[in-house]
Amino acid sequence: MKLLTFAHRGEAQAFLSADVFKPVDFFFDGLLKNDDYYLLITGEGPHSASEKTISVLAKFSHEITHVYNLGVAGSLNKKLKLNDLVWIKTSYAHHAEKLEFKSFTSIHDTELNDCITSYNRVLEIEEKNKLALFANIVDRELWAVASSATLFKKSFSSLKIISDELKNDGDVNICKVVKEKALLFSEKLLSEFKLIEDAKVITQKPINNHSEFLNDPLFYFTTSQERKLNSTLEGLKLKGFAIELLDKNSKILAIKESEKLPKERTRLLLQLLADQLNPVSVKIRAKIEEVLSPLNDAKIITSFDSEFEETWLNLSIKIQSTRDLEKVKNALKIFSYEDYKKIFDGHFNV
């Protein structure tokens, strides 16, 4: 069974007409089912999409193997025109003037298009241009659906149809336009969806055991680190990276040749691969290192949450003289924990 999610019934109407879906007796309306699919109307916006998708997966996770998000989206790229159909590669989110740190990559191989989910409707060209720095498409639900699928360890795919082009008109009537063209949009989504499903192009991709790292005595992996290695490498593979050539990567070779302990080599390897998967994290880490520079200059060893989820900061200090103590005291006076914390709240320029 696969789960199809739509924000509105209008986007799903061609799917509902093409097959017999029966309502499911559930905690809320909007969940239907046939022999092959669950179909969920999530409502508009990340909060509603997250709550309803999580509820369905919590109840039917043993049946559902894959999650789809289908519907309309706005273009953030002049090359994407009205009625264009787009399979999404990576999902990002933008909330309260900041970019969410977590992103999610679908199993669908695609060359160009990432999607950013906005917590508010995006109508003005200035706001569109800001979001265009991160993605080619903007929607209201995908990130929430992808996050929910990932929580339950389900793969996901997303197909969007462009309903709003990138132009300087701030069209407040776009919702009315989408409703008027809903049937056309839905039929186009169904046609593309059936091509993919009938051809069996989208399949659950197994996680490979990347033994070239796991069996290398230069590294030491805990169980959680092994899972992270596998998921990160699968994500890189989906983005087109030549995984089979990683053993020739100069940065990885440098880690192997370093005098670090196996546990530290493993940490550096996972960080390097994660940065390749999510380039925004490189910029976040660089900004953190900039704020921590007074401490590092005083030879204070610092460490922080590599997932950027918690704001803790660990300091390791070695003092061998009065001069060392003075350097540490001066560095702590200069260092601003508030500036450090602001980075985790999304207040930085990427």
N, C-alpha and C positions, 0 to 999 in steps of 0.2 A: 504493500500500500504506500502511496505517496500523498503528501499533503500539499494542496494548492491554496495559496493565500492571495486574497484580493482586498484592497481597501474598501471598495464599494461594489454593490451588486451589479451596477451598470457595466463595470469592467469584466464581470464574470458571466454576463447574460448569454453570450454565444456558447460558452462551456455548458451552461445549464440547459440550453436548448438542444445541444448536440447529443446529450446523454441523459439518462434518467438518474437524477440525484434525489435522495430522500432525506428529509430533515432528521437530524440526530437529536434524541432526547438528552439535552445537555444543560449546563448551568446557565447558558445564555443562548439567544437566537443567533442564527447565522452559520451554523455548522451543518453540513450536509455530507452524504456519502453515497458512493455506488460501489461496484465490485472492485474497482481499481484505485479509486482516489477518495480521500477526504477533501472537502472544499470548504474553506473558512473565509467568511467576510469579517475582516478585522476591525473595520472602521478606520477613520483617518487619523494619522499621527502616530508617533513612536510609542506613546504610552499605551494606547488602546491596542496597537499591533503586538506589543510585547506581552501584555497581560493575557490576551486571548490566545496567542500562539503558544505561550508557555502552558496555559491551562489545558489546551488540546494535547500537547506533547506529553504532559504529565499523565494524562489519562490513557492515551493511546500509543505511547512510546514503543510498546512491544510490537505494534503493528506497522508503524510508520518507519520507512527506511530512508526517505529523502523528502526535502522540503523545497517547494517552489514559491517564489514571490513574483506575481505578474501584475502588470498595470501600467498606468500612464506615468510619465516623468517629464521634467523640463530640461531643455538643452542648455548647456553651459559652454557649448562649442559651436561656432558658426557653421561647421561642417555637418552638424547633425540637424536635419530638417524635420518638419512636421510629417508624421506618419512613419518615420524611420523606425525600424525594429532593431533593438540592441540587446545582446546578451551581456550581462555584467560580469566583470572579473573580480573586482574588490569593492567592498562596501565600507564607507567611512561615515562619520556622523559629526554634525556641527550643532552645538548647543550653547546658548548664552554667550555668544561671541567667542567661543573657543572650540577647538577641534578635539573630539574624543580621542584618547590615546589608542584604544583598541580598534582594529580593523579586522574584517573577515573576508576571506577569499573563497569564491565558489569553486565547484569542481568543473565548471564549464570553461573550456579553453577558448580564450578570446584575445585579440591583439591590443585593443585600444581602450576600452571603455570602463572606467570606474564610476561609481555612483556615490554621492554624498547625501545622506539623509539629514534634512533640516527639521528642527523642532517647530519652526514657524513657516508659514507660507512665504515663498520667495518671489516677489513681484518686480522689485526695482532693479534696474540694470547695475547699480552700484553693488548691491548685495550679490547679484549673480556673478559679477566679476571677482569678488572676493572668494566665492566658493569655487570658481573656475581654476583657482590655483591648485586645488586638490583633486578635482574630478571633472568629467565631461558632462555629467548628468546629475540632476538633483531630484530627489523624491521625498516622501514623508514617512515611509514605513520600512524600507528594505533593511536598514541596519538593525532595527529592532527584531525583525524576523530572523535575520542571519545570526544575531546574538542568541536568540532563543534556540535555534537549531543547534548551534555550537554547544550550548549548555547541556543539551541532551545527546551530544555526540552524533548528530545527524548531518549529513552533507546537505548542501543547498545549492540552488541555481536561481537565477533571476532573469526574466525577460521583460523589457520595458519598451513601450512605444512612445515616441516623442509627441507630446500634445501641446507643448509651449516652446517656441523657438527663442533663441537668444536675441533679443531686440530691446531697444530703449523706449518701451511704451508703458511699462508698469500696468499691464492690463488687469484691472480689478475684476473684469468679467470672465476671466479664464475659466473659472469653475462652471459658469453657465455654458461656455463653449465646449468644455469637456463633457458635460451632461448631454448636450445636443449631439455630439459625435460619439457617444459612448458605445453604441452598437457597432459602428465602423471600427473603432479601436479594438473592441472585444473580438470581432471576427478576424481581424488581422493577427491578434495575439494567438487565437486558437489555431489559425492556419500555420503559423510558424511553430507553435508548440507541437502540433501533430507531426510536422516534418521531423522534428528532433526525436520525439517519442517513438514514432513508427520506425525510424532508422536505427533506434536503439543507440544513439550517439552518446547520450548521457547515461553513465553507469556509475555505480558506487566504486570508487577506486580504492583498492586495498592499501593499507599502510605497509610499506616495505620494511624489512629488517635491514638497516644500513650497516651491515657487519664490518665494512671497511673502517668505520670509526669505532664501533662497539667492541671489536676484537683487537683494536690497536692498543698495545700496552702503554702507549704514551698518554692515553686518556683514561679517566675513570668516571663512569656514568652511574648515577643512582637510578632507581626505577622511574622517578618523575622526570629526570633529565633525559632518559632514553625515550620516553613518550614525547617530550618536547622536541628532541632531535628528529624523530620520525615525522611529526606533524609539520615542523618547520621545513624540512626537506621536501615533503609532499607539496607544501604551499609554493616553494620555489620552483618545483617542477611544473606546477600549473601556470606559473608566470613565465615559463619559457627558459628557465635557467638550465644549463647543461650539467645536470647533477653528476653524470659520469666523469666529468672533468674536474670535479672539486679537489681530487688528490693532487692536481697540478696547480691549484690556485696559490699564488705567491703569498698571500696573507695567511692561508692555512699552513703552508709550508713553514712560514716564519713562526707560527705558534708551535708547530711540532719541534722545530729546532731550538726553541727557547729553553732556558734552564728552569722553567716553572715546574711545579709539581703537577702530577696528572690531574688532580682536582681543579687546579687553576687553569690548566690548558683546556679542560672541558668547559669551564665557565667562559673563557675567552672565545672558544669555538662557537658555543651557543649564542653568545652575544653577536659575533660577527655574522652568523647566518640569519639571526633575527633582524639585524640591521639591513641585510640584503632584502629580506622579505618586506620590511616596513621602513622605507627610507626616512620617514618623518622622525622616527626614533633617533636617528643619527643626529638630527638637528636639535632635538630635545636634550640629548646627552651632551652635546657640545655646549649648549646654554648652561646646563648644570655645572659642567667643568669650569666654565667661565666664572660663575658665581663662587665656586669652591676654590678658585685659584689662590686667594690669600692663605688658605689652610694648606694647600699643596705646596706653596712656596716655602712654608715654614716646616716642610717635611712631615706634616700631619697626614697620615694615611686615612683616606675617606672611602666609605662605601655607602651605597644607597640602593633602593629597590629597583632592580633592573627592569621590572614590569611597569614602573611608574604609577603604581596603584596606591602606595603608602608613602607618607612624607618623612619617614624616619631617616636619620643620618647617623652613621656609625663612625666614630673617630678613634684612631689608634695613635697614641703619642709616645715617643721615646725621648726621654730627657737625660742627657749625659753631662750637662753643664748649666751654669747659671745663664749663660748666653742662650742656650737652647730654650730655657724656660721663658726668657724675655721674648724670644721670637714667637713662641706659642701664645703668650699673653697678648702681644700686639696683633697677631693674626686673628685671634678670637674677637678682639675689639673691632677689627675692620670687617670681619665676616658678618653678613646679614642673613639670619635664618629666615626672616620674612621674605626677602628676595628669593631665597631658595624655595620656600613653600609656594610662592606665587607661580613658579614654573609648573608645579604639579596642578595648579588651578587653571592652567592654560593661558596665563598672562605672559606671553613671549611672542616674538616675531619669528615665523618660519618662512 
